[in-house]
Amino acid sequence: MIKGKHILLVGATGRIGWVMTHTFIEAHGNVTAVGRDKNKLKALAEEVDSTRIKTVSIDATNPHDVEVAFERA
């Protein structure tokens, strides 16, 4: 059901987001992981070790940053 789908996951560096990222990747989904902490996003991408993950560091409370996340997804 997730295979081939693209998921934009805001809050990916939190505990639930971290697990959801792994779950979606394992189900062969494509994930754009969004969070504020670039170092945590980098660690997440390295841990997942997949070509199906992109990371975007933004502040989701800023409307312009949210637009940027959608453009990069």
Residue pairs with C-beta under 8 A, 6 or more apart in sequence:
1 27
2 24
2 27
2 28
2 29
3 27
3 28
3 29
4 28
4 29
4 30
5 29
5 30
6 29
6 30
6 31
6 32
6 73
7 24
7 29
7 30
7 31
7 32
8 32
8 34
8 69
8 70
8 73
9 17
9 20
9 21
9 24
9 31
9 32
9 33
9 34
10 17
10 34
10 35
10 60
10 69
11 17
11 34
11 35
11 60
12 18
12 20
12 21
12 31
12 33
12 34
12 35
12 41
12 44
12 55
13 33
13 35
13 36
13 37
13 40
13 41
13 44
14 35
17 33
17 35
18 44
21 31
21 33
21 44
21 48
21 53
22 47
22 48
24 31
25 31
25 48
25 50
25 52
25 53
28 52
29 52
30 52
30 53
31 48
31 52
31 53
31 54
32 53
32 54
32 55
32 56
32 69
32 72
32 73
33 41
33 44
33 45
33 53
33 54
33 55
33 56
34 55
34 56
34 57
34 58
34 60
34 69
35 41
35 55
35 57
36 57
36 58
36 59
36 60
37 57
38 55
38 57
41 55
41 56
41 57
42 55
44 53
44 55
45 53
45 55
54 72
54 73
56 68
56 69
56 72
56 73
58 65
58 66
58 68
58 69
59 65
60 66
60 69
